[in-house]
Amino acid sequence: MSGSNVIVVIGVGGMGQAIARRQGAGGTLMLADFDEKTLGAVGEELRGQGHSVVTHAVDVSSRASVAALADVAAGLGRVTQVVHTAGLSPVQAPARAILAVDLLGTAVVLEEFGRVVAPGGAGVVIASMAGHMLPPGALTAEMEQALAHTPADELLALPFLDADALGAQGAYPLSKYANRLRVHAASTEWGRRGARVNSISPGVISTPMGRQELSGESGRHMRAMVEASGTGRLGTPDDIAAAAAFLLGPEATFVTGTDLLVDGGVVAALRSGRLASGA
């Protein structure tokens, strides 16, 4: 296994599994997740499909845990692809946990894997269309700079990241907006190693997490957004895997530090007023 190309997928939910299955052939597939039972089951399934798989438990809110993951990955071979899908949604967790996993976790992954990714390698962070829905003026330029550049270990001490004031419904879109800002900033650091990093902002995707949200208190509004969109359908994990394959692959060697919105046209419908008009 040593010396092979290593494809790291953090988070083995629906999107993580689809991306791992698509990207893993021919290399060492390193899967990481907080839920060790699910991690083991997914690892066994992919091994049964012919993939070379290593599993490793990780807590993305812990720098020590992510650093250990990065070191193990680098010990397996050339870390050529890093895909970070781990996250919590408002229906799954309170604001404090969302900030720790979705915001801090992404910042730590970008920093720790930015030191081990191989020249010519690429990374993808899964953000969310929710990050495109912050109201205008929600963040000042100073706040955006702080979210982009504050060292990860100091992020949660920023005064405007008050979990009690934000609540889960506020912490989630703010964290996902910040993911894009962190990717923008990290792209120059990754570039010094000859590597690229981008984010994907999925819309409503039919994963276990997505279905939880659809059955939660915001489900009715989410369904209305989907119905008003240009595609009029839920996304699939394979839709996101296809976008990730492009960003990780040779056709995207001039693409870094940007976000790909893969939402079926929901944000476009909102911005055009189609949803507001009841169309």
N, C-alpha and C positions, 0 to 999 in steps of 0.2 A: 504493500500500500504506500510505503514511503516513496516520495519523489513524484507521485501522481498529482494531477490537478485536483484541487479540493474545492468543492462547491458547498458552501455553508448556508443552511436554511434555518433561521431562528424563528420558531413558532410553527407548529405542525398542525394548525387548523386547516380549514378547507383550502384557503389560498396557498398556504405553505406546502401542503401535500401536492397540489396541482403543479406548483412551480418546481418542487423537488423531482416529481415524476418526469417533467419535461426537460429539466436541465441536467439531471444526474447521470445520464448514460455516458460511460467511458471514463468517468472520474471517480474520485472518492466523495461520496455524498455524506456530509456531516450534518446531522439533524440535532437541533437543540430546542428544548422546551422546559418550562417550569413543571408541567404535569408529567411526571415520569412514567405513569401507567400508559397514558396516551402515546407518549414518545416511544415507549417500547413496542406498542402495538403497531404504530405506523412504521417504525424501523423494520419490524419483522415482515410486514406486508410488502414493503419495497424490496427487501432482500429476496422475498419470494418471487418478485417480478424481475430479478436478475441484477439489481443494483448493488454496488459495493457500498455498504452503509456503516457509519459509525454514529452512535448516539451519545449525547452528553447533556446532562441536566444543567439548566442555567436559570438564574434569576437576573433578568436584565436590569432591575433596579439597583443591583449591587455591582460596583465597579470590580471588586475582587472576583466575582463570579464570571463576569464578561471577560475580564483580562485572562482568567484561566482558560476559558473557552477559546479565545483568540490564540493563546499559546499552544494549546493542544492542536488546533487546526493547522497552525504553521508547522508543527512537528510532523504532520501527516504528508506534507508536500507543499506545492505552490498554491496559495489561496487565490484562486482566479475569479471566483464569484462569491459575493456575500449578499444574501437576501434576508432582510429583517422584516418579518411579518407580525411579530408578537405585539399584542395590544389588548386593552380592555375597553369595552363600550359602556355607555351610561346605564344600560340595563343590567350590566354584570357587576359593577363596582362603584363605590363612592368616589368623590372627587380626589381625595388624597391618593388613593390607589391609582387612579387614572393618571394623575400628574407624575407619580413615581414610575409607572410602567411606560406610558405612551410618550411622555415628554422626556424625563430623565433617562429612561431606558434607551431611547433612540439616540440621545446625545452621547451616552456612554458607548454604545455600539459603534457609532461613527468614529469616536476617538480611538477606541481600542483596536478595531479592525483597520483603521487608517494607518496603523503602525506595522501591520503584518500583510496587508494585501499585496499581491505580486505585481510587478510592472506589467502593464497590459491588462490588469484585472479590472473588474467593475463591480459596483454595488447598487442595490436597489432597496429603498426604504418604502414600506407601505404606509402611506399617510391616509387621507380620506377626503372625499368631496366636502365633508363638514368644514374642513379648513378653508374652503373657498366661500363659505357662507357667513363669515364674520361680518357684522354690519360695518359700513364705512365709518372710519374714525374710532373703531373699538380699541385700537392700539396706536399710541403715538410713535413717532419715528424713534424716540429714545427707547421705548419698550421693545420695538422690533430689533433694534441693535443689541439690546440686552439679551433677548431670546436667541439671537443668532450667535453671539460671541462670548457670552458668559461661560466660563469653564463649567463643565457638566456638574462637578461636585458642588458648585455654588448656585446652580439654577433654581432649586426649590426655595432658596432664601430670598428670591426677588420679591419685593413687597406686593406687587400686583398679582402674584400667584397665590392668593389666599384661598385655600380649598373651601373654607366655610362660606366665603362670599361668592365664589364661583359656582359651587354645586357641580354635580356630575354633568349636567347639561351645558354648563359653561366651560368646565375644564376640558371636555373632549374636543370641541372645535378649536379651542385655543391651543391645545397640545398638538393637534394635527396641522394647524397653521405653522406652529413653531417647527414641526418636523421639516417643512419645506425650507424655512429659514436656515435651519441647521445644515441641511443638505447644500444649500447655496454656499454657505461659509466653508463647509468641509470639502467642497470640490477642489479648492485650491490646495489644501493640504494633501488630499489624495493625488492630485495632479503632480505634486512633487515626487511622488513614487511612480509616476507614469500610469496612474489608475484613474478611473472615472466613478462618479456616484450620482445617482438621480433618485427621484421619488416618483411613486405612482399614487394618485388619489382616486381610489375606487368609489363608485357609487354604491347603490344598494345591491349587494351581492348575495346570492343564495347559498350562504354557508350557515353552519349552526349559529354563529354570532349574528349574522344578518337576520336569520329567522327569529331569533330572540328579540331583536329590535323591532321587527315587524309586528310581533305580538305584544309589544310593550306600549307604554302610553303615547309614544310618538309614532306608532305604526300607521295610524290613519293618515297622518300628514305625509309619511314616507311613501305610502301607496299612491297618494294624490300626485306627488312629485314624479313618481315613475310613470304614471298614466299620462302626465303632461309632457313627458320627455319625447325627444325625437324617435327613440327606438320603442318606447312604450313597454319595455320589459325589464325584469330583473337581470342583473349580470350573473355570470357563472364564474366559478373559480378558474375555468379554462380561459375566459376572457382576460383575466388578470395575468395568468401564466403566459399568454401570448404577448402581452405588453411587456412583461418582464423579459421574455426571450429577446425581444427587439432591443431593449435598453442594455441587456447584458452581452449582446452579440456583436458581430463584426460590422453590421450595417449602422451601428450607432457610435462609432469611434470618435465622432465629432460632437457628441451629445453628452454634456456633463453639467451638473449644477442646476438642473431644471426639473420641473414636475410635469408628469403626463396625467391629465385628467381623463379617467376611463369610467365614465358615469352614465353612458347611454344618452347623454344630452340633458340631464337634469339641471345642471347649473346654467346651461344655455337657456333652457326654458324659463328658469327663474329670472334670469337677467333680462330676458326679452319681454317679460311680463305675461307670458303665456299662462303660467300657473295662476297668477293673480287675477287674470281675466276670466278664469274658470274654464279655459279651453281644455 
